[in-house]
Amino acid sequence: MIFAQTGGGGASGQLQQGFSLALGIMFMFGFIWGVLKIWGGANAISKGDPDGKAGIIAGIIIAGAAAIMGALFAIFGLSGAALTPSF
């Protein structure tokens, strides 16, 4: 069996850093979008719209996507394949 290891140097390390940075930016925008979605859902509920609850649930899932995916990777034993987002 051949196992690939990504080290700190070389092209593979730079590629991993690039993906970590892109992932961090994507999660930052996702968190902001999720918070706005939760806020909109709460506002809809206050106006009597029953669909506001779905907006709150969707916002929680969007804002917590990084934690949810990290937990799923850890549960299935793939934590070595997960990247840590960087900013």
C-alpha positions, 0 to 999 in steps of 0.5 A: 500500500502507498500512503500519501502524506502532505508535508509542510513544504513543497507543492503539496504543502502549498496546495493544502494551504491554499485549500485551507485558506479558500475553505476558511473564506467559504466558511466565513461567508457561510457563517454570515449567510447562516446568521442572516438566514436565522435573523430573517426566519426570526423576523418572519415568525414575529410577523406570523409567517409559519415558514420562518421556522424552516429559515431558522433551521436552514440558517443553523445548518448553513452557519454550523456546516464546518462543525457538522462536517468535522464531526461527521469526518471524526465519527467515520474515522476520516479526521486525517482527510479533513482540512482545518480552515485558515483565515 
